[in-house]
Amino acid sequence: MAEATVKPPATVIFIFGGSGDLNQRKLTPALYNLFIDGWMPEQFQIIGLGRSEYSDDKFRTHLFDGIQEFSRRKDGKDKIWETFSKHISYLQMDAENPAAYSKMSDEVKKFAAEWKTEPHVMFYLAVAPQLVPDIAVKLAKVQECGDKQKTRVVVEKPFGHDLKSAHELNQLLNSLFDEDQIYRIDHYLGKETVQNILAMRFANALFEPIWNRNYIDHIQITAAETVGVEDRGGYYERSGALRDMVQNHILQLLCILAMEAPVSFDANEIRNKKVDVLNAIRKISRDQVHAYAVRGQYGEGWMKGEKAKAYRQEKNVDPKSAIETFAAAKFYIDNWRWQGVPFYVRTGKYMHQKTTIVSIEFKQPPHYAFPSESADTWRPNRLIISIQPDMDIRLRFQAKRPGQTMSLNPVDMIFSYKDAYGAGHEPEAYETLLLDVMEGNATQFMRADQVEAAWKVVMPIIEAWEARPPVDFPNYAPNSWGPEDAEALIARDGHNWVTLPTKG
C-alpha cells in the first residue's frame, strides 16, 4: 500500500443517499481506492444516511458489491477491505425530519472524543436535485456547520434547471454557508486528461505561445455516448442534452482550453480565469440560434447488432417529446486571444462511438513552397486530446515519405497514458475530487458565478428551442453521428467533425 506524503486531517464523511446508486457505483469505490493508495486520513469515518433499513454489516456488504462491480480495483475480501470496512457505518434517518439531524452531531462528537481531535466534516448530498434545498436548510442548523474552516457541503449537478433556478439555489446556499464551504462537483473536471490540459498548456513553452487566434483555426469538443437514455427517461425529460452536458461538462472543458494563464494555482485564481472565459462568450440572440445551434433526437434503429428503441419509446418519456438527445453549437469568445476562432461542441446519445475528444486545428502555413504533387496529402497540423475511453494526446504534423520525390504525409506523434504509466494507475475522477474536498482544495469545483455565467451562455438556445418545437423529430438513427444539420453547422465554415479511428 502506497503512502501519501501529506494526508488530509481527520474527517467524518456523511453521505445523504448512502444506499443509492451514486454511492455504491462511484463514491465508496473512490474512497476505497484512496485508502489503498494511502491518501485517506489516519482517522476517518464514512457514514451512509438514508431511510432504508440497514445494519452496518449489511450496508458494508452492499457497498462491497459495488466495489466488485464498478471499482477500477476489483479486489476480494482481503485484509485491506476488512480494515477499510471498519470505517463504514450506516445511520438510518429521515432527511425531511429536522429532529433527525441531531444524530449527525452525536456521531461527530463520538468520533471527536475517540480520536481526541475535532474532525473535519463533509456532507455529501448524493440525492435528487429537488431535495437539495430542504436538506441544505436543515443542515445549516447542525452545530458542526458553524465551523466554516472544517465543514464542507458537496452538491451534485444539475445546479438548477435554468438561470433563474440556478440563481435561486445559489442565493439559498450562500445564505446558509460560506462560498468556501460549498463544493459544486462536476466529475468531468476530475478526469486525468482534463487536468492534464492545464499542465500541457502552462508547463510547456512549446504550446502556450501559439495557443491563440494567430495560430489556431478552430477548436472542437465532442462528447459522444453509445447508449441511449436507459432508465433515465424521467430525468432526461426535464433536462435534455443541452442542459445535461453542454451547460456544465462541455463549457467547463471549454474554459480550461480557453482561459488565460493563471499567476498561481490558487483555487480562486483558476476559477476567476474560467469565469472570464464564460463572460466573454458571445451571447447568441434568440433569432440567430438556428445558425449557431442544432438539436436532434434519436429514432429507432440498430446498435451493436441489437434493436434500439426510439427516444419517444423509452420508459417515462412523452410519446410526443420535443426533448433533444443530441446538441451541437458554435461559440465565439470575444477577447484578444480568441476573437474570430470558432469553438464547435457536440454531444449525443446513441452515437457511433463512445468518445470524448478535444481537437485543436492550427492554421495553414502562410506560404506553400512545396511541389504541387505533395499537395494531395497535405493536412493542417492538429492536436487531439482524447479524454475517454482512451487517454492520450496526439499531435499531427507533416513529414516527408521515403523516396526520391518530395511527397508529404500527415503523421501522428502519440502520448498514451497507458503506455507511459501502465494501465489501471490513473485515479477515477471521483477519487481526485473527493480528496480535494477533504484537503479543502476548491480548484476543480464550480463557484456560484461560474454556474450562472454558464447558464447565461445557453439560455438563449434553450428559450429559442422551447419557443419553436421541432418538426423533424426523431431526426437521427442510432449508431450515427447525429442529425445532418450538425454536419452542415460545421461544413458551412469549411470544416468537418473530427473522430478517432475505432479500435477493433
N, C-alpha and C positions, 0 to 999 in steps of 0.2 A: 504494500500500500504506500503510494507516494505521499509525502507530507508537504503541505503548503508552507511557505516561509512565514507568512503572517496570516493568522486565521481571524475570522470575524469574532466579535465579542459574544458572550453567552446570549442565546436567543431562544425565545419561545415563539413558535410559528402556529398561529391559528388559521385553519383553512375552512372558511364557510363553504358549504357544498362539499364537505370532506368525503362523502360516499359517492360523489358524482364522477362523470367520465374524465373531466379535466384533471382531477387529482390522480385518478388511477392511471391514466394514459401518459400524463406529462409531468405533473408536479412532484409526486413521490419518486418516480424513476429518476428525475433530475436531481433531487436531494440525495438519493441513494448513490448516484454516480459521483456527486460532490463528496460524499462520505468516503467512498472507495479511493478517490484521488486525494484525500486528506485536506479538503477545503472546508468541511463543516466545522463549526465552533467546537471547542473542547467540551462545552456544556450546551446542550440544545434539547428541545422537545418539540415534536410535531404533533399537534392536536387537531384531529378532524372534528368538525362541528356539523350536525345535521339532525333531522327529525327521525331518521331511520334508527331502529334498534340494533345496536352492535355491541358486543363485548369487545374489549381490547384485542383479544386473540382473534376473534372473527374479523375485526377490522384489519388487523395486520395481514391475515390470510388474503383478504380481498385486495389489499394493496400489493402483496407479493405476486398475486396472479397477474396484475397489471405490469409488474416488472418483467415477469416471464414472457409476456406477450409483446410489450411495447418498448422496453428499455434497449439501449444500444448494447448493454451487457445483460445477457440472459443467464445469470448465474443460478446455480442450485442453492438450496437452503444450507449454506455453509456458515462458518463462524462469523464472517463479515455480516451476513444478513441477520444472524442471531444477535450480534452486538447492535446493529443499526435498529432493529425492530424494537429493542428495549426503549428506544427514544420515541416510540409512536404510541399514542393513546387516542381514545375516542370520547367525545363529550356530547351526549345527546341533549339537544336544546332546540327550542322553537325560536327562530330568529325574529319572529313577529312579537314575541313576548318580552317587554322591556326588563322584567324582573330576571329573566334568564341570563342577562349579560353579566350579572354579578358573579356567575360561575367562572367566567374567564378571569376576573380579578383574583378570585380564590386560587385558581391554578397558578397564576403568576406569582402570588405571594408564597405558595407552597414551594415552587422551584427556587425562588429568591432565597428562602430560608435554607433549602437543601444545598444550593450552590454557594451560599454566603456572598452573593453579589446581586445587584439589581440588574436583571437581564434586559436586553433589547426585546421589543415585542413587534412581530409582524402579523398584521391581519390581512389575509389574502381572500378577496371576495370572488371566489370561483362560482358565481351564481348568475342567474338570468339578469340581464341589464335592468329590467323593471324593478328588481328587488334591491338594487344598489342604494337608491336614495333613502329608503326606510332603514336599512341596516346602518348606513353611514350616520344618520341622525341618532340612532340608539347607541352606536359605537362611540360617538363623541362624548357621551356621558360616562363612559368607562374611565375609571380613575387613571389607568395607565396612559390614556391618550393625552393627558395633560402634560406629559413629559415629551416635548417636541423633539428632543435630541435622540430619544430612544424608541419612539413609536413610529411605525410606518404602515401605511394603508395601501394595498395593491389593488388596483381596479383594472379588470379586463375590458377589452374592447367588446362591443362598439361603445364609443364615447358620444352618446347622443344619436338621434336619428336624422337630425339636420342641424343647421347653425343655431336655431332658436333653442332646441332641446339641449344641445351641447353647452351653450352659454348658461342655461339654467342649471345644468348639472355642475358645471364649474363653479358657478356662484354658490351653490349649496355646499359643495365640498370645501371651497375656500372660506366659507363662513364657519365651518366646523373644525378644519385643520389648517395648519400652515402649508403653503405650497410645497415646502421642503419635505413634508411628511407624506405627500401624495405621489404614488408611483403608478402612472398610467402605462400599462405594459402592452407592447406590441412585439410578439415573439420574432417577427422578421428582423428586428434590429439586433437580436442576439445571435443571428447566424454568423458563423465564422467568416464566410466570404463577404458578407455585408460589412462587417467590422474591418476587414482587410482593405476595403476601398480607401478608408482613411489613411491606412499605413502606406498603401501604394501611391496615393496622391501626394501626401505631405512628408513622407520619409525618403522620397527619391527625387533628385534633381532632374531625372530623365523625363518625368511626366508633367509636373506642375507648370513649367514654363510654356508648354503647348496646350494646356487644359483651358482653352478659351475659344472665342469666336474667330480668331485669326487662323486657327489650325483645324478646328473641329467643324465638320459639315452638319452633322446631326447626331442625336443620341436616341436609342430605342430601349425600352424596358418591356419585356414580355414575361407575364406570369400565367402560365397555362397549366390546366389540370386535365387529366384524362378521365376523371369521374364526373358524374352528374351531381345533383344536389343531395342524393342519397336520402337519409332520413331527416334532412334539414329543410324540408319544404316550407314548414311553418315559419321558420326564421327567414328563409330567403324571400318569402312573400313580403316581408317587412323591410327587406334591405335591397337585394339585387347586387349585381357585380360592381356597380359604381361605388355604392356605399361600403360593400363588404371588402373590397380590395383596393380600389383606386384612392379613396379618401384617406386611407391610413397607410397600408403597406407600401403601395407604389409611390405615393407622394413623399413619404419619409425616405424611401430609397433615392428618389429624385433629389431631395435635399442634400443627401450625402454626396451625390455626384456633382452637384452644382454649387455647394457652399464655398465661401471664401476661406482662406487659410486661417485657422484659429491661432491666437497668440499663446494659448496654453490648452491643456486638456481638462480644464475646469469644466464641470458639468454645464453651468450656465453660459460659459463662453461658447461651447459647442452648440448649445440649444439656441443661443442668440443668432448664430450664423445660419442655422436652419430656418428660423423664423424669417430672417431677411430674405431667403430664397422664396418662401411661400408668399411673402408680401409683394415680391417683385414679379410673381407670375401674372401675366396679362389676364385680366378678367374677361371672359367671353360674354358678349351681350346675348340675351336670350334669342334674338332674331338671327344670330350668326352661329348658333350651336350646331346646326346641320352641316356647316362647313368645317367644324372642328371636332365633332364627336360622333361616334357610331355606336349603335346598340344592336344586340342580337339575342335570340332565344332559340335553344336547340329543339329540333323536332325529333321524331322517332327515327331510328336507323340501326346501324350495327356498330359495335365497339368491341374490339378484341374477340371477334367471332361470336359475340352474343348479341341478342336483340336488346336494343336500348329504348326505353320509353321516352316519349317527348316530355318536355318540362311540364306541360299542362296536364300530363297524365300521372305526374308524381303525387305521392301522398301529401295531403294538406295543401295542395296547390289549386288555385282557382282555374277551372277548365277554360276560362277566357283571359287568363292572366296576361298583363302587359309588362310584367317584371322581366328585366334583362338578365340573361345568364352570361352575356358577353358585353364588354365595353371596350372601346378604343377611343383615344383622344390625342389631340395635338396641342401642346402647350408651348408658349414662348415666355422667356424670362427677360424682362425689360431692365437690364442693368449693363454696366460696362463690359462685364466678362462675357455675357451670353446673348446680347442683342442680336436678333435675327437667326439664332440657331434653334431649329425646331426640336422639341422633345416629344417623341411618339411613345405612347404607352398602350398596352392592350392586356386584357385578362379575360379568361373564359373557362367555362365548364365543357367537358367532353371534347377537349381539343385533341389533335392528332398526337401530341407528345406532351408528357409531363416535364415541364421545364420552367425555370426562372432564370433569365439571362439579361444582361445589360450589354448593348452593343454601341461602341463609340466609333463612328466613322469619320476619318480625317479627310481634309480637302485634298484635291488633286494637286500635284506639283504645278507651279506656275508656268513651267515650260516643258514640253515633251520633246526631248532631244534624241530619242531612240529611233531606230529604223521602223518603217511602217509595219513590217511583218511581226514586230514584237507587240504591236498594239492590241492584237486579238485577245490576248490573255491578261491584259492589264487590268488590275483591280486596285481600288483605293486601299490605303492602309486602314486596318480596323483592329480595335482592341475589344475582345469579348470576355466578359466576366460571367462565368456560369456559377449561379448560386445553388441550384439544385436541379436534378438529383446528383449530378457530378459537380464537384467543387474544383474549378480550375480557372486559369486566366490564360488567354491565348492572344498573341499578337501576330497579325498577318502583315507581311511585307513582301515586296517583290525581290526575286532572286533570278540570276541567270541560270538557264538549264545547261547541262554539259553539252558541248558540241562546238562546231565551227561557226555557228550563226548566233547573233545576239537575240536569243529567244528568252523571254521573261515569263516567269510563272509565280503566282502567289503561293507563299509557303507559310506555315504556322509555327510559331515558337510557343510551346505549351508548358505552363507551370501547373502541375497537378498536385493537389494536397495529398492525395492517396499515395502517389509515387514518392513525394518528398518526405512525408511524415508517417506513412503507413496507414492502413485502413483502421477505422474504429477509434482513432485517438482524438478526433475533433469532438469537443463537447457539443451537446444539443443546445439549442437556443435558450431553453428554459434554465439550463444549468448556469449559463453565463448570467442571465438576468436575475435569477434568484440569489446568486452570490452577490451581485451588485446591490440588491436590496439589503441584504444582511450587512454589507460593508458601508451602506449609505452613499453609494455612487449612483447618481441620477442621470448620468450622461446619456444613456440609451433609453431614457423614458421621456415621454412627451409632457411638456409643460402645458398649462391651460391655454396660453396664447398660441402655441403651436397647433393644438387641436382645432381651435376656432379659425385660425388662418387657413388650415387645410379645408375646412368646411366652406369657407368663402370661395375657394377655388372651384369647387364642384357644384355649388348651389345653383348657378345659372343653368348648368346642364340638367340637374335634377328637375328644376322648375319647368324648363322647356319640354322635357320628356313627359312630365306629368300633365302638362297642358295639351300636348299633342300625342294621344295614344298611337302606338304603332299600327300600321295597316298590313304589315307583311309578316307578322309573327305566326309560326316559327319560320326563321329565315336562314338557318344553317343546320347541317346534318352532323351527328356525332362523328368523331374521327376526322374532322376537318380543321381548318384554321379560322373558322368563324365566317361571318357573312361576307359577301362580295364587296359590300360598301367599305369594309375595313381595308381591303386591298386598294380600293380607289382612293381612300383617305391619304395614303402614303404615296401611291403611284402618281397622284396629281403633282407632287413635288419632285418626281423623277427618281423615287426610291422604292425599295421593296423591303418587306419584313425579313429579318434575319432569323434563321433557325440553325441549330446544330445537327449534324448527322445523327440519325437514330442508331444506337448500338444494337447489333443483332444478338 
